[in-house]
């Protein structure tokens, strides 16, 4: 099951991959900057739960790891 939510000006999509969850961050009409690069989507490491994946994504935005 996939789900999406908006946080600030970003879209966070959570997908289940096997027993784990991955967060993908994007922005409508623009690239996201991360790790000194710009791309359409930032992808998290896999997480044990959907809630943890959401937290990882929001934390990356809040800590300016994704801009």
N, CA, C and O atoms as CSV, one atom per row, in Angstrom:
chain,resi,resn,atom,element,x,y,z
A,1,UNK,N,N,0.843,-1.182,0.000
A,1,UNK,CA,C,0.000,0.000,0.000
A,1,UNK,C,C,0.890,1.247,0.000
A,1,UNK,O,O,1.798,1.355,0.824
A,2,UNK,N,N,0.647,2.157,-0.884
A,2,UNK,CA,C,1.380,3.408,-0.953
A,2,UNK,C,C,0.530,4.512,-0.340
A,2,UNK,O,O,-0.698,4.479,-0.419
A,3,UNK,N,N,1.188,5.484,0.268
A,3,UNK,CA,C,0.440,6.644,0.718
A,3,UNK,C,C,1.282,7.888,0.524
A,3,UNK,O,O,2.511,7.826,0.496
A,4,UNK,N,N,0.608,9.015,0.390
A,4,UNK,CA,C,1.271,10.288,0.163
A,4,UNK,C,C,0.720,11.323,1.111
A,4,UNK,O,O,-0.440,11.273,1.521
A,5,UNK,N,N,1.590,12.275,1.452
A,5,UNK,CA,C,1.157,13.412,2.241
A,5,UNK,C,C,2.016,14.606,1.876
A,5,UNK,O,O,3.123,14.461,1.359
A,6,UNK,N,N,1.495,15.774,2.151
A,6,UNK,CA,C,2.224,17.006,1.903
A,6,UNK,C,C,2.792,17.495,3.223
A,6,UNK,O,O,2.110,17.484,4.248
A,7,UNK,N,N,4.049,17.924,3.189
A,7,UNK,CA,C,4.699,18.491,4.361
A,7,UNK,C,C,5.468,19.709,3.889
A,7,UNK,O,O,6.385,19.607,3.074
A,8,UNK,N,N,5.079,20.866,4.413
A,8,UNK,CA,C,5.597,22.144,3.926
A,8,UNK,C,C,5.335,22.187,2.430
A,8,UNK,O,O,4.190,21.988,2.024
A,9,UNK,N,N,6.334,22.436,1.585
A,9,UNK,CA,C,6.060,22.453,0.139
A,9,UNK,C,C,6.458,21.147,-0.543
A,9,UNK,O,O,6.560,21.094,-1.768
A,10,UNK,N,N,6.682,20.103,0.235
A,10,UNK,CA,C,7.155,18.821,-0.293
A,10,UNK,C,C,6.052,17.772,-0.283
A,10,UNK,O,O,5.116,17.843,0.513
A,11,UNK,N,N,6.176,16.803,-1.174
A,11,UNK,CA,C,5.303,15.646,-1.171
A,11,UNK,C,C,6.136,14.476,-0.660
A,11,UNK,O,O,7.245,14.231,-1.135
A,12,UNK,N,N,5.589,13.768,0.302
A,12,UNK,CA,C,6.239,12.582,0.848
A,12,UNK,C,C,5.401,11.381,0.447
A,12,UNK,O,O,4.212,11.313,0.757
A,13,UNK,N,N,6.018,10.441,-0.238
A,13,UNK,CA,C,5.348,9.203,-0.617
A,13,UNK,C,C,6.022,8.062,0.136
A,13,UNK,O,O,7.245,7.926,0.109
A,14,UNK,N,N,5.223,7.252,0.801
A,14,UNK,CA,C,5.734,6.104,1.536
A,14,UNK,C,C,5.311,4.846,0.779
A,14,UNK,O,O,4.132,4.647,0.489
A,15,UNK,N,N,6.281,4.014,0.469
A,15,UNK,CA,C,5.985,2.758,-0.221
A,15,UNK,C,C,6.502,1.596,0.613
A,15,UNK,O,O,7.512,1.702,1.309
A,16,UNK,N,N,5.792,0.505,0.521
A,16,UNK,CA,C,6.230,-0.703,1.210
A,16,UNK,C,C,6.989,-1.558,0.222
A,16,UNK,O,O,6.508,-1.839,-0.876
A,17,UNK,N,N,8.183,-1.971,0.622
A,17,UNK,CA,C,9.022,-2.843,-0.202
A,17,UNK,C,C,9.336,-4.071,0.624
A,17,UNK,O,O,10.243,-4.061,1.456
A,18,UNK,N,N,8.579,-5.129,0.388
A,18,UNK,CA,C,8.682,-6.309,1.242
A,18,UNK,C,C,8.176,-5.934,2.622
A,18,UNK,O,O,7.124,-5.309,2.747
A,19,UNK,N,N,8.914,-6.309,3.663
A,19,UNK,CA,C,8.461,-5.979,5.017
A,19,UNK,C,C,8.884,-4.576,5.480
A,19,UNK,O,O,8.581,-4.185,6.607
A,20,UNK,N,N,9.573,-3.822,4.627
A,20,UNK,CA,C,10.126,-2.527,5.029
A,20,UNK,C,C,9.468,-1.391,4.252
A,20,UNK,O,O,8.732,-1.625,3.294
A,21,UNK,N,N,9.741,-0.158,4.678
A,21,UNK,CA,C,9.113,1.026,4.106
A,21,UNK,C,C,10.173,2.029,3.659
A,21,UNK,O,O,11.231,2.147,4.278
A,22,UNK,N,N,9.879,2.746,2.584
A,22,UNK,CA,C,10.795,3.736,2.019
A,22,UNK,C,C,10.032,5.047,1.833
A,22,UNK,O,O,8.882,5.056,1.393
A,23,UNK,N,N,10.691,6.146,2.174
A,23,UNK,CA,C,10.119,7.479,1.953
A,23,UNK,C,C,10.757,8.095,0.715
A,23,UNK,O,O,11.965,7.988,0.504
A,24,UNK,N,N,9.936,8.732,-0.092
A,24,UNK,CA,C,10.415,9.470,-1.259
A,24,UNK,C,C,9.894,10.890,-1.152
A,24,UNK,O,O,8.697,11.110,-0.969
A,25,UNK,N,N,10.805,11.857,-1.268
A,25,UNK,CA,C,10.433,13.266,-1.163
A,25,UNK,C,C,10.588,13.914,-2.526
A,25,UNK,O,O,11.610,13.749,-3.192
A,26,UNK,N,N,9.560,14.655,-2.938
A,26,UNK,CA,C,9.608,15.408,-4.188
A,26,UNK,C,C,8.932,16.756,-3.965
A,26,UNK,O,O,8.349,17.015,-2.912
A,27,UNK,N,N,9.025,17.591,-4.970
A,27,UNK,CA,C,8.381,18.909,-4.911
A,27,UNK,C,C,7.747,19.164,-6.267
A,27,UNK,O,O,8.395,18.994,-7.300
A,28,UNK,N,N,6.476,19.575,-6.273
A,28,UNK,CA,C,5.802,19.887,-7.532
A,28,UNK,C,C,6.527,21.010,-8.260
A,28,UNK,O,O,6.810,22.059,-7.682
A,29,UNK,N,N,6.820,20.778,-9.520
A,29,UNK,CA,C,7.395,21.820,-10.355
A,29,UNK,C,C,8.837,22.161,-10.071
A,29,UNK,O,O,9.314,23.199,-10.528
A,30,UNK,N,N,9.560,21.322,-9.328
A,30,UNK,CA,C,10.946,21.656,-9.054
A,30,UNK,C,C,11.743,20.465,-8.570
A,30,UNK,O,O,11.198,19.412,-8.239
A,31,UNK,N,N,13.033,20.658,-8.540
A,31,UNK,CA,C,13.934,19.624,-8.059
A,31,UNK,C,C,14.142,19.788,-6.564
A,31,UNK,O,O,13.942,20.872,-6.016
A,32,UNK,N,N,14.541,18.722,-5.914
A,32,UNK,CA,C,14.941,18.790,-4.517
A,32,UNK,C,C,16.459,18.683,-4.457
A,32,UNK,O,O,17.063,17.895,-5.186
A,33,UNK,N,N,17.060,19.468,-3.598
A,33,UNK,CA,C,18.515,19.442,-3.424
A,33,UNK,C,C,18.850,18.570,-2.225
A,33,UNK,O,O,18.206,18.652,-1.179
A,34,UNK,N,N,19.869,17.732,-2.395
A,34,UNK,CA,C,20.324,16.860,-1.315
A,34,UNK,C,C,21.725,16.376,-1.638
A,34,UNK,O,O,22.062,16.150,-2.800
A,35,UNK,N,N,22.521,16.222,-0.627
A,35,UNK,CA,C,23.872,15.682,-0.799
A,35,UNK,C,C,24.667,16.418,-1.874
A,35,UNK,O,O,25.469,15.803,-2.578
A,36,UNK,N,N,24.454,17.725,-2.007
A,36,UNK,CA,C,25.183,18.495,-3.009
A,36,UNK,C,C,24.704,18.301,-4.434
A,36,UNK,O,O,25.362,18.741,-5.377
A,37,UNK,N,N,23.563,17.647,-4.601
A,37,UNK,CA,C,22.995,17.399,-5.930
A,37,UNK,C,C,21.553,17.871,-5.972
A,37,UNK,O,O,20.972,18.218,-4.944
A,38,UNK,N,N,20.992,17.880,-7.146
A,38,UNK,CA,C,19.567,18.170,-7.317
A,38,UNK,C,C,18.958,17.049,-8.158
A,38,UNK,O,O,19.536,16.621,-9.157
A,39,UNK,N,N,17.791,16.587,-7.741
A,39,UNK,CA,C,17.107,15.539,-8.482
A,39,UNK,C,C,15.604,15.668,-8.270
A,39,UNK,O,O,15.144,16.477,-7.465
A,40,UNK,N,N,14.858,14.870,-8.995
A,40,UNK,CA,C,13.404,14.923,-8.883
A,40,UNK,C,C,12.908,14.324,-7.571
A,40,UNK,O,O,11.871,14.734,-7.050
A,41,UNK,N,N,13.652,13.352,-7.038
A,41,UNK,CA,C,13.198,12.642,-5.839
A,41,UNK,C,C,14.384,12.322,-4.935
A,41,UNK,O,O,15.453,11.939,-5.410
A,42,UNK,N,N,14.184,12.484,-3.619
A,42,UNK,CA,C,15.127,12.011,-2.605
A,42,UNK,C,C,14.525,10.746,-2.028
A,42,UNK,O,O,13.332,10.712,-1.727
A,43,UNK,N,N,15.331,9.703,-1.868
A,43,UNK,CA,C,14.846,8.421,-1.366
A,43,UNK,C,C,15.576,8.085,-0.072
A,43,UNK,O,O,16.802,8.166,-0.001
A,44,UNK,N,N,14.817,7.709,0.946
A,44,UNK,CA,C,15.409,7.342,2.234
A,44,UNK,C,C,15.937,5.918,2.206
A,44,UNK,O,O,15.671,5.151,1.280
A,45,UNK,N,N,16.687,5.590,3.238
A,45,UNK,CA,C,17.024,4.192,3.483
A,45,UNK,C,C,15.739,3.492,3.909
A,45,UNK,O,O,14.763,4.156,4.259
A,46,UNK,N,N,15.724,2.174,3.886
A,46,UNK,CA,C,14.519,1.461,4.295
A,46,UNK,C,C,14.343,1.559,5.810
A,46,UNK,O,O,15.310,1.651,6.565
A,47,UNK,N,N,13.082,1.536,6.224
A,47,UNK,CA,C,12.722,1.658,7.641
A,47,UNK,C,C,11.840,0.481,8.040
A,47,UNK,O,O,11.204,-0.148,7.195
A,48,UNK,N,N,11.811,0.190,9.346
A,48,UNK,CA,C,11.011,-0.927,9.853
A,48,UNK,C,C,9.521,-0.659,9.878
A,48,UNK,O,O,8.721,-1.595,9.882
A,49,UNK,N,N,9.134,0.623,9.896
A,49,UNK,CA,C,7.701,0.921,9.975
A,49,UNK,C,C,7.361,2.123,9.097
A,49,UNK,O,O,8.233,2.913,8.735
A,50,UNK,N,N,6.091,2.244,8.765
A,50,UNK,CA,C,5.603,3.382,7.982
A,50,UNK,C,C,5.814,4.677,8.778
A,50,UNK,O,O,6.244,5.685,8.218
A,51,UNK,N,N,5.514,4.649,10.070
A,51,UNK,CA,C,5.693,5.845,10.904
A,51,UNK,C,C,7.145,6.303,10.927
A,51,UNK,O,O,7.423,7.501,10.867
A,52,UNK,N,N,8.059,5.363,11.013
A,52,UNK,CA,C,9.485,5.711,11.015
A,52,UNK,C,C,9.884,6.315,9.678
A,52,UNK,O,O,10.665,7.266,9.656
A,53,UNK,N,N,9.383,5.804,8.574
A,53,UNK,CA,C,9.701,6.351,7.250
A,53,UNK,C,C,9.202,7.791,7.131
A,53,UNK,O,O,9.892,8.647,6.576
A,54,UNK,N,N,8.005,8.057,7.652
A,54,UNK,CA,C,7.471,9.422,7.643
A,54,UNK,C,C,8.370,10.320,8.489
A,54,UNK,O,O,8.708,11.428,8.074
A,55,UNK,N,N,8.755,9.848,9.666
A,55,UNK,CA,C,9.626,10.632,10.549
A,55,UNK,C,C,10.958,10.941,9.870
A,55,UNK,O,O,11.438,12.073,9.934
A,56,UNK,N,N,11.558,9.941,9.221
A,56,UNK,CA,C,12.839,10.137,8.525
A,56,UNK,C,C,12.698,11.213,7.453
A,56,UNK,O,O,13.567,12.076,7.327
A,57,UNK,N,N,11.624,11.172,6.686
A,57,UNK,CA,C,11.413,12.158,5.619
A,57,UNK,C,C,11.233,13.562,6.194
A,57,UNK,O,O,11.870,14.508,5.733
A,58,UNK,N,N,10.367,13.698,7.201
A,58,UNK,CA,C,10.137,15.014,7.796
A,58,UNK,C,C,11.401,15.543,8.468
A,58,UNK,O,O,11.681,16.739,8.397
A,59,UNK,N,N,12.151,14.684,9.106
A,59,UNK,CA,C,13.398,15.090,9.740
A,59,UNK,C,C,14.410,15.569,8.695
A,59,UNK,O,O,15.111,16.555,8.923
A,60,UNK,N,N,14.493,14.888,7.562
A,60,UNK,CA,C,15.404,15.307,6.492
A,60,UNK,C,C,15.041,16.704,5.995
A,60,UNK,O,O,15.926,17.509,5.705
A,61,UNK,N,N,13.756,16.991,5.895
A,61,UNK,CA,C,13.301,18.322,5.477
A,61,UNK,C,C,13.600,19.345,6.579
A,61,UNK,O,O,14.155,20.408,6.303
A,62,UNK,N,N,13.240,19.031,7.808
A,62,UNK,CA,C,13.435,19.958,8.923
A,62,UNK,C,C,14.906,20.282,9.164
A,62,UNK,O,O,15.236,21.403,9.551
A,63,UNK,N,N,15.778,19.326,8.941
A,63,UNK,CA,C,17.211,19.523,9.192
A,63,UNK,C,C,17.956,20.040,7.948
A,63,UNK,O,O,19.186,20.087,7.936
A,64,UNK,N,N,17.204,20.427,6.901
A,64,UNK,CA,C,17.765,20.943,5.649
A,64,UNK,C,C,18.689,19.975,4.919
A,64,UNK,O,O,19.560,20.398,4.159
A,65,UNK,N,N,18.501,18.673,5.148
A,65,UNK,CA,C,19.238,17.679,4.352
A,65,UNK,C,C,18.607,17.573,2.976
A,65,UNK,O,O,19.255,17.180,2.006
A,66,UNK,N,N,17.330,17.930,2.909
A,66,UNK,CA,C,16.591,17.990,1.639
A,66,UNK,C,C,16.042,19.406,1.545
A,66,UNK,O,O,15.350,19.868,2.451
A,67,UNK,N,N,16.353,20.103,0.438
A,67,UNK,CA,C,15.874,21.485,0.263
A,67,UNK,C,C,15.237,21.645,-1.094
A,67,UNK,O,O,14.773,22.734,-1.434
